[in-house]
Amino acid sequence: MPEISRFLGIVIAMYYREHNPPHFHARYGSYQVIVHISDGVVEGRFPRRALAHVME
């Protein structure tokens, strides 16, 4: 897995040959989100506190 970071149980990954726009994936337990890098748009569901850590 192309893991970029792992902290507080959150795993951040970015896949090399994936669709546009550029984005990364975050997983936390059974939750998953996609975060668009250019504008910070978040797709999916994540606990509020964990999402705050990801966006930081």
C-alpha positions in Angstrom: 0.0 0.0 0.0 1.3 3.5 -0.8 1.2 4.7 2.7 2.3 8.3 3.3 1.6 8.6 7.0 0.2 6.8 10.0 -0.7 8.6 13.2 -3.4 8.2 16.0 -4.8 5.2 14.2 -5.3 7.2 10.9 -3.7 6.0 7.7 -3.0 8.4 4.9 -2.4 6.9 1.4 -1.9 8.2 -2.1 -2.1 6.0 -5.2 0.3 6.6 -8.1 -2.0 6.0 -11.1 -5.4 7.0 -9.9 -8.0 9.3 -11.4 -7.9 13.1 -11.3 -8.1 15.5 -9.5 -5.1 14.8 -7.2 -6.3 13.5 -3.9 -5.4 11.3 -1.0 -7.2 8.6 1.0 -7.6 8.5 4.8 -8.7 5.5 6.8 -9.6 5.3 10.5 -11.2 2.1 11.6 -14.1 1.4 9.4 -14.3 5.1 8.2 -12.8 6.2 4.9 -12.5 9.6 3.1 -11.0 11.0 0.0 -9.6 14.6 0.3 -9.0 16.6 -2.8 -5.7 18.4 -2.5 -6.5 21.5 -4.6 -9.5 22.7 -2.7 -9.8 20.5 0.5 -13.1 18.9 -0.5 -13.8 15.8 1.5 -15.8 12.8 0.2 -17.0 10.2 2.7 -17.5 10.0 6.4 -15.0 10.4 9.3 -15.3 11.3 13.0 -15.0 15.0 13.5 -11.9 14.9 15.6 -10.1 12.5 13.3 -11.0 14.6 10.3 -9.6 17.7 12.0 -6.2 15.9 12.4 -6.2 14.8 8.8 -7.0 18.4 7.5 -4.3 19.9 9.8 
